[in-house]
Amino acid sequence: MLWNLFSKPDWSEVEKIDDILTSFQKPDFEASKKEAIKSHILISIKNKNTQTAPENFVLFEKKIHKTGISVKLPVYIKTMIKNRVFDYIEKTRNFTWFFKTKFIFKQFVAYALIILLAITGIFSFTEKPFVAVAHPTTVLTEISGDVVVVRAGKVIIPKGNFPLYQNDIIETRNGTATITYFDKSISRLNKNTNIRFSKLYADDSGFNTAVEIDFLNGQAWSMVFDLFNGSFFKVNLNKITADANNTATFSILASKDKAEINVFHNFVDLTLNNNQAEKNVVLKGYKAVVDNHLPQSKLRIVQIPKDKLSFDEREWVEDNIKKDKEYVARIANDQTSGYFAASTPDKLEESFYSSLNVDEKLRVRLNIAENKFLSGEALLNEGKIDEARQNIIYFKQTISDVKSQADALRSSNPDEAKKLIDLIHGKILKYKKALAIIARDSPLYEAKQSLRDIETEIADNDADKVTSMLDSVSSLLLEVQDLADNGKYSEAEESLLAAKQIIEELQKFDLSGNQELLKKVIDKKADIVKISTLIEKTSDSPIIKEEAKAVKDSSIQTIINAASSAASSKSIEEVKPAVKELNNFINTYPVDEELNVAPKIQLFLQ
């Protein structure tokens, strides 16, 4: 953020800059275009050529330039921005071209914004802001009626896309509002709802996110998208905590007497806040109920009685499901439109390339490969499959090769090796998250699949490889659920078959003696059990039901075998919580008696 450039800014002026940043983070073109522009700029910088920016970027620059001229900053802030950017440039030998640009103060803010927006990560300022703030792209939208935000004891009337911060309290008195989070997840607040953000955070990459809501009272509908890399979305009620897993849609109704969590997509993990910290799972089509007035809270999980919903309840559900479909369609359309195939060289001029050191060469190669991947996506959209595959193959081969060379640097330059490896995983995660919503019937699905493949291929060890493969199984099963729900049974069967093939490949890994791997397998397989159980219970296709049941049964058996192996190696305490949670799950959603699971689990838990 721009306020990281100075230690004690005039906060009212900085907020103006923040508003500008927020408004220009999403110009008229989509994320894929911005990434291609960023990549193009980096290559141009390396070539010391600033005159070849795409036409769309020139228009973007003019917008920011015009806005930058209109911003009035105190002289001392201008001076600090100028000095810190110039000091950094002076220390960076590849950016001497920058001094050839003639800056005047009226233009400086505009160009600084361009740099900071387009070349994120090139300029890294270590100073921290003197106040803690949430990511500015979490906003309150669709505000209707009497809605207020309480910030540090001050009551604010929100308007438009109102930025939200950690510790903000939102009160929808006689009104409604929608929260749009930095990762595209949303929450719609009904009237008379009161919530507080105890955590609201996204790192600079936007991949690691943390949302934790203290739900005080009222009614809210949340649709959570694609939580990767340890990100979480939690809701704390009086005696229960709801934790979305990867993706989920659920509604919460809370009062002083009772709390209800109704799940409408995927599942939600629950923790009862008692002495035992009892854990369970609410699948799609079920609801959890906790009576707050009872001294000993009991968690009840029952099916949602669709035929017994009141008119208001039915209207709330139907209206939100309709809005969700429209919202998802809009996001999917954003992902499959606006791509442009940039012409990207396979390598830079030899005279320039040879002047770089090893890590610089690897970074340039990654940059070119990223542009190739974006062009591949554009070509897939245009139906140019063969040409698209060439670009995607180039991306995969480059990622694999750079990862191998980064591994070779571990002994001689471990810090740089780690930076390169983190950069590789960051690029994969960025596009993996962007394409998570893409279904098998989308032209971009091949790009999505390539990311799964390369992530597994470059894993450092068996534990990481198994984790990646199990994540792919979960992702494929989520696709099965969505495709089957939309009546696309043929595509759902393809995704289910792909998941089963990965599960078969996992059989070759020896779990015995690897405690880290055992625990990861148990945790990941538990999620697979939940998703496959959900598919088995909700699918209208007999084939899909049968195949999902087979995945569920084999996953339960794998968990029991892994737990037994852990017990024999005296690591039982590490895996016991996961097995206990599985036991609660099976008690709530019974499995076939022929599996004879319950006695084995009870014997293990003794």
C-alpha positions as CSV (number, residue, x, y, z in Angstrom):
1,M,0.0,0.0,0.0
2,L,1.1,3.5,-0.6
3,W,1.0,4.4,3.0
4,N,3.9,2.0,3.6
5,L,6.1,4.7,2.0
6,F,6.1,6.9,5.0
7,S,6.1,6.4,8.8
8,K,3.8,9.2,10.1
9,P,1.6,10.4,7.3
10,D,-1.2,12.9,7.3
11,W,-3.8,10.2,7.5
12,S,-6.6,12.2,5.9
13,E,-4.4,12.8,2.8
14,V,-3.3,9.2,2.7
15,E,-6.9,8.0,2.7
16,K,-7.4,10.0,-0.5
17,I,-4.5,8.1,-2.1
18,D,-5.9,4.9,-0.8
19,D,-9.3,5.7,-2.4
20,I,-7.4,6.3,-5.7
21,L,-5.5,3.0,-5.4
22,T,-8.7,1.1,-4.7
23,S,-10.5,2.7,-7.6
24,F,-7.7,1.9,-10.0
25,Q,-6.9,-1.6,-8.8
26,K,-9.6,-2.9,-11.2
27,P,-9.6,-0.7,-14.3
28,D,-11.5,-1.6,-17.5
29,F,-9.6,-4.8,-18.1
30,E,-9.4,-8.0,-16.2
31,A,-6.8,-9.5,-13.9
32,S,-5.3,-11.6,-16.7
33,K,-4.7,-8.4,-18.8
34,K,-3.1,-6.6,-15.8
35,E,-0.8,-9.6,-15.3
36,A,0.2,-9.6,-18.9
37,I,0.8,-5.8,-18.7
38,K,2.9,-6.3,-15.6
39,S,4.9,-9.0,-17.3
40,H,5.4,-6.9,-20.4
41,I,6.6,-3.9,-18.3
42,L,9.1,-6.1,-16.5
43,I,10.6,-7.3,-19.7
44,S,10.6,-3.8,-21.0
45,I,12.5,-2.6,-17.9
46,K,15.1,-5.4,-18.3
47,N,15.6,-4.3,-21.9
48,K,15.8,-0.7,-20.8
49,N,12.9,0.1,-23.2
50,T,10.0,2.1,-21.8
51,Q,8.3,2.9,-25.1
52,T,6.6,-0.4,-25.9
53,A,3.8,-0.6,-23.4
54,P,0.5,-2.0,-24.8
55,E,-2.0,0.5,-26.0
56,N,-4.5,-0.4,-23.2
57,F,-1.8,0.3,-20.6
58,V,-1.2,3.8,-22.1
59,L,-4.9,4.6,-21.5
60,F,-4.6,3.2,-17.9
61,E,-1.5,5.4,-17.4
62,K,-3.3,8.5,-18.6
63,K,-6.2,7.8,-16.1
64,I,-3.8,7.5,-13.2
65,H,-1.7,10.5,-14.4
66,K,-4.8,12.7,-14.5
67,T,-5.9,11.6,-11.1
68,G,-2.4,12.0,-9.7
69,I,-2.2,15.6,-10.8
70,S,-5.4,16.4,-8.9
71,V,-4.1,14.9,-5.6
72,K,-2.6,17.5,-3.2
73,L,-0.1,16.1,-0.8
74,P,1.9,18.0,1.9
75,V,5.4,18.8,0.7
76,Y,7.1,16.6,3.3
77,I,5.1,13.5,2.1
78,K,6.0,14.2,-1.5
79,T,9.6,14.5,-0.5
80,M,9.6,11.2,1.4
81,I,7.9,9.4,-1.5
82,K,10.5,10.8,-3.9
83,N,13.5,10.1,-1.7
84,R,12.5,6.6,-0.9
85,V,11.7,5.6,-4.4
86,F,14.8,7.2,-5.8
87,D,17.0,5.8,-3.1
88,Y,15.8,2.3,-4.0
89,I,16.3,2.9,-7.7
90,E,19.8,4.2,-7.1
91,K,20.7,1.0,-5.4
92,T,19.3,-1.2,-8.2
93,R,21.7,-1.3,-11.1
94,N,19.1,-2.4,-13.6
95,F,17.0,0.7,-13.2
96,T,19.3,3.5,-14.1
97,W,17.0,4.2,-17.1
98,F,14.6,5.6,-14.5
99,F,16.6,8.8,-14.1
100,K,16.2,9.6,-17.8
101,T,12.5,10.2,-17.1
102,K,11.8,13.8,-16.3
103,F,9.6,14.0,-13.2
104,I,7.8,17.1,-12.0
105,F,6.0,17.1,-8.6
106,K,2.6,17.3,-10.2
107,Q,3.3,14.1,-12.1
108,F,5.2,12.3,-9.4
109,V,2.3,10.7,-7.5
110,A,0.8,9.5,-10.8
111,Y,4.0,7.7,-11.9
112,A,4.6,6.3,-8.4
113,L,1.1,4.8,-8.5
114,I,1.9,3.2,-11.9
115,I,5.1,1.7,-10.5
116,L,3.5,0.4,-7.4
117,L,0.4,-1.0,-9.1
118,A,2.1,-2.5,-12.1
119,I,5.4,-3.8,-10.7
120,T,4.3,-5.0,-7.3
121,G,7.3,-6.5,-5.5
122,I,10.0,-4.6,-7.3
123,F,9.9,-1.8,-4.8
124,S,9.8,-3.2,-1.3
125,F,9.6,-0.7,1.6
126,T,10.0,-2.1,5.1
127,E,8.4,0.6,7.1
128,K,5.1,-0.5,8.6
129,P,2.1,1.8,8.9
130,F,1.5,3.2,12.4
131,V,-2.0,1.8,12.5
132,A,-3.2,-1.7,11.7
133,V,-5.6,-1.8,8.7
134,A,-7.4,-4.5,6.7
135,H,-7.0,-5.0,3.0
136,P,-8.7,-2.1,1.3
137,T,-10.5,-4.2,-1.2
138,T,-12.9,-5.6,1.4
139,V,-15.8,-3.3,0.9
140,L,-19.4,-2.8,2.0
141,T,-21.7,-2.7,-1.1
142,E,-25.4,-2.8,-2.0
143,I,-26.2,-0.7,1.0
144,S,-29.9,-0.2,1.5
145,G,-31.7,1.5,4.4
146,D,-30.3,2.2,7.8
147,V,-26.8,0.7,8.0
148,V,-23.9,2.0,10.0
149,V,-20.2,1.0,10.6
150,V,-18.7,1.6,14.0
151,R,-15.0,2.2,13.8
152,A,-13.0,2.9,17.0
153,G,-16.1,4.0,18.7
154,K,-17.1,6.4,15.9
155,V,-20.4,5.8,14.1
156,I,-20.0,6.2,10.3
157,I,-22.7,6.2,7.6
158,P,-21.3,4.0,4.8
159,K,-21.8,4.9,1.2
160,G,-20.9,3.3,-2.1
161,N,-18.0,0.8,-2.0
162,F,-17.2,1.5,1.6
163,P,-13.8,0.0,2.7
164,L,-13.8,-2.2,5.8
165,Y,-11.1,-2.7,8.3
166,Q,-10.2,-5.1,11.1
167,N,-12.3,-4.5,14.3
168,D,-15.0,-2.7,12.3
169,I,-18.5,-3.3,13.6
170,I,-21.4,-3.4,11.0
171,E,-24.9,-2.9,12.1
172,T,-27.8,-3.3,9.7
173,R,-30.6,-1.7,11.7
174,N,-33.5,-1.3,9.3
175,G,-31.4,-2.0,6.3
176,T,-29.3,-4.6,4.3
177,A,-25.8,-4.7,2.9
178,T,-23.3,-7.0,1.1
179,I,-19.7,-7.5,2.1
180,T,-17.4,-8.3,-0.8
181,Y,-14.1,-9.7,0.4
182,F,-10.7,-9.4,-1.2
183,D,-10.9,-13.0,-2.5
184,K,-14.4,-12.5,-4.1
185,S,-16.2,-14.2,-1.2
186,I,-19.3,-12.4,-0.1
187,S,-21.6,-12.1,2.9
188,R,-25.1,-10.6,2.6
189,L,-26.5,-9.1,5.8
190,N,-30.2,-9.1,6.5
191,K,-31.9,-6.5,8.7
192,N,-31.1,-6.2,12.4
193,T,-27.7,-7.9,12.0
194,N,-24.7,-7.0,14.1
195,I,-21.2,-8.4,13.3
196,R,-17.6,-7.5,14.1
197,F,-14.4,-8.3,12.2
198,S,-12.0,-9.8,14.7
199,K,-9.7,-10.6,11.8
200,L,-9.7,-9.2,8.3
201,Y,-6.4,-9.6,6.4
202,A,-4.8,-10.4,3.1
203,D,-1.1,-10.4,2.4
204,D,0.4,-8.5,-0.5
205,S,0.0,-11.4,-2.8
206,G,-3.7,-11.8,-2.0
207,F,-3.3,-15.6,-1.6
208,N,-3.1,-15.8,2.2
209,T,-6.3,-14.4,3.6
210,A,-7.9,-14.5,7.1
211,V,-11.5,-13.6,7.8
212,E,-12.9,-14.1,11.3
213,I,-16.3,-12.7,12.2
214,D,-17.8,-12.3,15.6
215,F,-21.5,-12.8,14.9
216,L,-23.4,-11.0,17.5
217,N,-27.0,-11.4,16.3
218,G,-29.1,-11.4,13.1
219,Q,-29.0,-13.2,9.8
220,A,-26.4,-13.5,7.1
221,W,-25.7,-15.5,4.0
222,S,-22.0,-16.2,3.1
223,M,-20.6,-17.7,-0.1
224,V,-16.9,-18.5,0.4
225,F,-14.5,-19.0,-2.5
226,D,-11.4,-21.2,-2.8
227,L,-9.5,-20.9,0.5
228,F,-5.9,-21.9,-0.4
229,N,-2.6,-22.1,1.4
230,G,-3.8,-22.0,5.0
231,S,-6.4,-19.2,4.4
232,F,-9.5,-19.3,6.5
233,F,-13.0,-17.9,6.9
234,K,-14.4,-18.4,10.4
235,V,-17.6,-17.2,12.1
236,N,-17.8,-17.2,15.9
237,L,-21.2,-17.4,17.5
238,N,-22.0,-17.6,21.2
239,K,-21.1,-21.3,21.7
240,I,-20.0,-22.5,18.3
241,T,-17.4,-21.7,15.6
242,A,-18.1,-22.3,11.9
243,D,-15.1,-22.8,9.6
244,A,-15.6,-22.9,5.8
245,N,-13.4,-25.5,4.1
246,N,-12.1,-24.5,0.6
247,T,-15.5,-23.3,-0.6
248,A,-18.9,-23.2,1.0
249,T,-22.2,-21.5,1.1
250,F,-24.1,-21.2,4.4
251,S,-26.6,-19.1,6.2
252,I,-26.5,-18.1,9.9
253,L,-29.4,-17.1,12.1
254,A,-28.5,-16.1,15.6
255,S,-30.3,-14.7,18.7
256,K,-29.6,-14.8,22.4
257,D,-31.5,-18.1,22.7
258,K,-30.4,-20.1,19.6
259,A,-27.9,-20.3,16.8
260,E,-28.5,-22.0,13.4
261,I,-26.1,-22.7,10.6
262,N,-27.7,-23.9,7.4
263,V,-25.4,-25.2,4.7
264,F,-26.3,-25.0,1.0
265,H,-23.1,-25.9,-0.7
266,N,-20.2,-28.2,0.2
267,F,-19.7,-28.4,4.0
268,V,-18.8,-26.4,7.1
269,D,-16.6,-27.6,9.9
270,L,-18.0,-26.8,13.4
271,T,-16.4,-26.6,16.8
272,L,-18.6,-26.5,19.9
273,N,-16.9,-24.2,22.3
274,N,-17.1,-26.4,25.4
275,N,-14.5,-28.2,27.5
276,Q,-14.2,-31.0,24.9
277,A,-14.0,-28.6,21.9
278,E,-16.3,-31.1,20.2
279,K,-16.0,-31.1,16.4
280,N,-18.4,-32.1,13.7
281,V,-19.4,-31.3,10.1
282,V,-22.5,-29.9,8.5
283,L,-23.0,-31.1,4.9
284,K,-25.0,-29.4,2.2
285,G,-28.7,-29.8,2.9
286,Y,-28.2,-30.0,6.7
287,K,-28.3,-27.5,9.5
288,A,-26.6,-27.3,13.0
289,V,-28.7,-26.0,15.9
290,V,-27.3,-24.9,19.3
291,D,-29.6,-23.8,22.2
292,N,-27.7,-21.0,23.9
293,H,-30.0,-20.9,27.0
294,L,-29.2,-24.5,28.0
295,P,-26.3,-24.8,30.6
296,Q,-24.8,-27.8,28.7
297,S,-24.8,-26.8,25.0
298,K,-25.8,-29.7,22.7
299,L,-25.1,-29.6,19.0
300,R,-27.9,-31.0,16.8
301,I,-27.4,-31.7,13.1
302,V,-30.5,-32.3,11.2
303,Q,-31.7,-32.1,7.6
304,I,-33.1,-28.8,6.5
305,P,-36.9,-29.3,6.3
306,K,-37.5,-27.6,2.9
307,D,-41.2,-28.3,3.0
308,K,-41.6,-26.7,6.5
309,L,-39.8,-23.5,5.9
310,S,-41.8,-20.3,6.6
311,F,-42.5,-17.9,3.7
312,D,-39.8,-15.5,4.9
313,E,-37.2,-18.3,5.3
314,R,-38.0,-19.8,1.9
315,E,-37.8,-16.3,0.3
316,W,-34.5,-15.6,2.0
317,V,-33.0,-18.9,0.7
318,E,-34.4,-18.7,-2.9
319,D,-33.4,-15.0,-3.3
320,N,-29.8,-15.7,-2.1
321,I,-29.4,-18.8,-4.3
322,K,-30.6,-16.8,-7.3
323,K,-28.1,-14.0,-6.5
324,D,-25.3,-16.5,-6.0
325,K,-25.9,-18.0,-9.4
326,E,-25.8,-14.6,-11.0
327,Y,-22.7,-13.6,-9.1
328,V,-20.8,-16.9,-10.0
329,A,-21.8,-16.5,-13.6
330,R,-20.4,-13.0,-13.6
331,I,-17.1,-14.1,-12.1
332,A,-16.8,-17.0,-14.5
333,N,-17.5,-14.6,-17.4
334,D,-14.8,-12.3,-16.1
335,Q,-12.4,-15.2,-16.1
336,T,-13.2,-16.2,-19.7
337,S,-13.4,-12.8,-21.3
338,G,-11.0,-10.0,-21.9
339,Y,-7.9,-12.1,-22.4
340,F,-5.5,-11.0,-25.1
341,A,-2.7,-13.1,-26.6
342,A,0.5,-11.0,-26.1
343,S,3.4,-11.8,-28.4
344,T,6.1,-13.0,-26.1
345,P,9.7,-13.9,-27.1
346,D,11.0,-17.3,-25.9
347,K,14.2,-15.4,-24.7
348,L,15.7,-12.0,-24.6
349,E,18.5,-10.6,-26.7
350,E,21.6,-12.7,-26.1
351,S,23.8,-9.7,-25.4
352,F,21.5,-8.5,-22.6
353,Y,20.7,-12.0,-21.3
354,S,24.4,-12.9,-20.9
355,S,24.9,-9.8,-18.7
356,L,22.6,-11.1,-16.0
357,N,23.6,-13.2,-13.1
358,V,22.1,-16.7,-12.5
359,D,19.1,-15.7,-10.3
360,E,18.3,-12.7,-12.6
361,K,18.2,-15.1,-15.6
362,L,15.9,-17.4,-13.8
363,R,13.5,-14.6,-12.9
364,V,13.4,-13.4,-16.5
365,R,12.6,-16.9,-17.7
366,L,9.8,-17.1,-15.2
367,N,8.5,-13.8,-16.4
368,I,8.5,-14.9,-20.0
369,A,6.8,-18.2,-19.0
370,E,4.1,-16.4,-17.2
371,N,3.3,-14.3,-20.2
372,K,3.2,-17.5,-22.3
373,F,0.7,-19.0,-19.8
374,L,-1.5,-15.9,-20.1
375,S,-1.3,-16.1,-23.9
376,G,-2.2,-19.8,-23.7
377,E,-5.4,-18.9,-21.8
378,A,-6.3,-16.3,-24.4
379,L,-5.7,-18.8,-27.2
380,L,-7.9,-21.5,-25.4
381,N,-10.7,-18.9,-25.3
382,E,-10.2,-18.3,-29.0
383,G,-10.4,-22.1,-29.7
384,K,-6.7,-22.2,-30.9
385,I,-6.1,-25.4,-28.9
386,D,-2.8,-26.5,-30.5
387,E,-1.1,-23.1,-30.2
388,A,-2.5,-22.7,-26.7
389,R,-1.0,-26.1,-25.6
390,Q,2.4,-25.0,-26.9
391,N,2.4,-22.0,-24.7
392,I,1.1,-24.0,-21.7
393,I,3.8,-26.7,-22.2
394,Y,6.4,-24.0,-22.4
395,F,5.2,-22.6,-19.1
396,K,5.2,-26.1,-17.4
397,Q,8.7,-26.9,-18.8
398,T,10.1,-23.6,-17.7
399,I,8.6,-23.8,-14.2
400,S,10.1,-27.3,-13.8
401,D,13.5,-26.3,-15.1
402,V,13.7,-23.2,-13.0
403,K,12.7,-25.1,-10.0
404,S,15.5,-27.6,-10.6
405,Q,18.0,-24.9,-11.0
406,A,16.7,-23.1,-7.8
407,D,17.1,-26.4,-6.0
408,A,20.7,-26.5,-7.2
409,L,21.3,-23.1,-5.6
410,R,20.2,-24.3,-2.2
411,S,23.8,-25.1,-1.1
412,S,25.6,-22.1,-2.5
413,N,22.9,-19.4,-2.1
414,P,20.0,-20.7,0.1
415,D,18.4,-17.3,0.6
416,E,18.1,-16.7,-3.1
417,A,17.0,-20.3,-3.7
418,K,14.2,-19.9,-1.3
419,K,13.1,-16.6,-2.9
420,L,13.0,-18.2,-6.3
421,I,11.1,-21.3,-5.1
422,D,8.6,-19.0,-3.2
423,L,8.2,-17.0,-6.4
424,I,7.5,-20.2,-8.4
425,H,4.9,-21.4,-5.9
426,G,3.4,-17.9,-5.8
427,K,2.9,-17.8,-9.5
428,I,1.2,-21.2,-9.5
429,L,-1.0,-20.4,-6.6
430,K,-2.0,-17.1,-8.2
431,Y,-3.4,-18.7,-11.3
432,K,-4.7,-21.7,-9.4
433,K,-6.8,-19.4,-7.3
434,A,-7.9,-17.4,-10.4
435,L,-9.0,-20.5,-12.2
436,A,-10.5,-22.4,-9.3
437,I,-14.1,-21.5,-10.4
438,I,-13.5,-22.8,-13.9
439,A,-15.5,-26.0,-14.6
440,R,-14.6,-28.9,-16.9
441,D,-16.8,-27.6,-19.7
442,S,-14.9,-24.3,-19.8
443,P,-12.3,-23.6,-22.5
444,L,-9.9,-22.6,-19.8
445,Y,-10.1,-26.0,-18.0
446,E,-6.9,-27.3,-19.7
447,A,-5.0,-24.4,-18.2
448,K,-6.4,-25.2,-14.7
449,Q,-5.5,-28.9,-15.1
450,S,-1.9,-27.9,-16.1
451,L,-1.5,-26.1,-12.8
452,R,-2.5,-29.2,-10.9
453,D,0.0,-31.3,-12.8
454,I,3.0,-28.9,-12.4
455,E,2.3,-28.4,-8.7
456,T,2.6,-32.1,-8.1
457,E,5.6,-32.4,-10.4
458,I,7.8,-29.9,-8.6
459,A,7.0,-31.1,-5.1
460,D,10.1,-31.3,-2.9
461,N,9.4,-34.6,-1.3
462,D,6.9,-37.4,-0.9
463,A,4.9,-35.6,1.8
464,D,4.5,-32.5,-0.4
465,K,3.7,-34.6,-3.5
466,V,1.0,-36.6,-1.6
467,T,-0.5,-33.4,-0.2
468,S,-0.6,-31.9,-3.7
469,M,-2.3,-35.1,-5.1
470,L,-4.8,-35.2,-2.3
471,D,-5.6,-31.5,-2.9
472,S,-6.2,-32.3,-6.5
473,V,-8.6,-35.1,-5.5
474,S,-10.6,-32.7,-3.3
475,S,-10.7,-30.1,-6.1
476,L,-11.9,-32.7,-8.6
477,L,-14.6,-33.9,-6.2
478,L,-15.8,-30.3,-5.7
479,E,-16.1,-30.2,-9.5
480,V,-18.1,-33.4,-9.4
481,Q,-20.5,-31.8,-6.9
482,D,-21.0,-28.7,-8.9
483,L,-21.4,-30.4,-12.3
484,A,-23.8,-33.0,-10.9
485,D,-25.9,-30.3,-9.2
486,N,-26.2,-28.6,-12.7
487,G,-27.2,-31.9,-14.4
488,K,-23.8,-32.2,-16.3
489,Y,-23.4,-35.8,-15.4
490,S,-21.0,-36.8,-18.2
491,E,-18.5,-34.1,-17.2
492,A,-19.0,-35.0,-13.5
493,E,-18.2,-38.6,-14.3
494,E,-15.0,-37.5,-16.0
495,S,-13.9,-35.5,-13.0
496,L,-14.8,-38.4,-10.7
497,L,-12.7,-40.8,-12.8
498,A,-9.7,-38.4,-12.7
499,A,-10.0,-38.3,-8.9
500,K,-10.1,-42.1,-8.7
501,Q,-7.0,-42.4,-10.9
502,I,-5.1,-40.1,-8.6
503,I,-6.2,-42.1,-5.6
504,E,-4.9,-45.2,-7.3
505,E,-1.5,-43.5,-7.9
506,L,-1.4,-42.7,-4.2
507,Q,-1.2,-46.4,-3.3
508,K,2.4,-46.5,-4.4
509,F,3.5,-44.3,-1.5
510,D,4.7,-46.0,1.7
511,L,3.1,-44.3,4.7
512,S,4.8,-46.3,7.3
513,G,7.6,-44.6,9.2
514,N,6.8,-41.1,7.9
515,Q,4.8,-39.4,10.6
516,E,4.5,-36.1,8.8
517,L,3.0,-37.9,5.8
518,L,0.7,-40.0,8.0
519,K,-0.8,-36.9,9.6
520,K,-1.3,-35.1,6.2
521,V,-2.9,-38.1,4.7
522,I,-5.4,-38.5,7.6
523,D,-6.3,-34.8,7.5
524,K,-6.7,-34.6,3.7
525,K,-8.5,-37.9,3.5
526,A,-11.0,-36.7,6.1
527,D,-11.9,-33.9,3.7
528,I,-12.3,-36.3,0.9
529,V,-14.6,-38.4,3.0
530,K,-16.8,-35.4,3.7
531,I,-17.1,-34.3,0.0
532,S,-17.6,-37.9,-1.3
533,T,-20.3,-38.5,1.3
534,L,-22.0,-35.3,0.2
535,I,-22.0,-36.4,-3.4
536,E,-23.3,-39.8,-2.5
537,K,-26.2,-38.3,-0.6
538,T,-27.2,-35.6,-3.1
539,S,-26.5,-36.8,-6.6
540,D,-29.4,-38.0,-8.8
541,S,-27.0,-40.2,-10.9
542,P,-26.8,-43.8,-9.7
543,I,-23.3,-44.1,-11.3
544,I,-22.0,-41.1,-9.6
545,K,-23.5,-42.2,-6.3
546,E,-21.8,-45.6,-6.5
547,E,-18.4,-44.2,-7.5
548,A,-18.6,-41.5,-4.8
549,K,-19.4,-44.2,-2.2
550,A,-16.4,-46.2,-3.4
551,V,-14.1,-43.2,-2.9
552,K,-15.6,-42.5,0.5
553,D,-15.2,-46.2,1.7
554,S,-11.6,-46.4,0.5
555,S,-10.7,-43.1,2.1
556,I,-12.2,-44.2,5.4
557,Q,-10.1,-47.4,5.2
558,T,-7.0,-45.4,4.4
559,I,-7.5,-43.2,7.5
560,I,-7.9,-46.3,9.7
561,N,-4.8,-47.9,8.3
562,A,-2.8,-44.7,8.6
563,A,-4.0,-44.2,12.2
564,S,-3.1,-47.8,13.0
565,S,0.4,-47.2,11.6
566,A,0.7,-44.1,13.7
567,A,-0.4,-46.0,16.8
568,S,2.3,-48.6,16.2
569,S,4.9,-45.9,15.9
570,K,3.8,-44.2,19.1
571,S,2.4,-41.1,17.3
572,I,-1.1,-41.9,18.3
573,E,-1.7,-38.6,20.1
574,E,-1.0,-36.6,16.9
575,V,-3.6,-38.3,14.9
576,K,-6.2,-39.0,17.5
577,P,-8.1,-35.7,17.1
578,A,-8.7,-36.3,13.4
579,V,-9.9,-39.9,14.1
580,K,-12.2,-38.7,16.8
581,E,-13.6,-36.1,14.3
582,L,-14.1,-38.9,11.8
583,N,-16.0,-40.9,14.5
584,N,-18.3,-37.9,15.1
585,F,-18.9,-37.6,11.3
586,I,-19.7,-41.3,10.9
587,N,-22.2,-41.1,13.9
588,T,-23.9,-38.2,12.2
589,Y,-23.8,-39.6,8.6
590,P,-23.8,-43.4,9.1
591,V,-21.8,-45.6,6.7
592,D,-22.5,-49.2,5.6
593,E,-22.2,-51.7,8.4
594,E,-20.2,-54.0,6.1
595,L,-17.3,-51.7,6.5
596,N,-17.2,-52.6,10.2
597,V,-15.6,-49.1,10.9
598,A,-17.1,-48.2,14.3
599,P,-15.4,-51.1,16.3
600,K,-12.0,-50.3,14.7
601,I,-12.3,-46.6,15.5
602,Q,-13.5,-47.2,19.1
603,L,-10.6,-49.6,19.7
604,F,-8.2,-47.0,18.4
605,L,-9.7,-44.2,20.6
606,Q,-9.6,-46.3,23.8
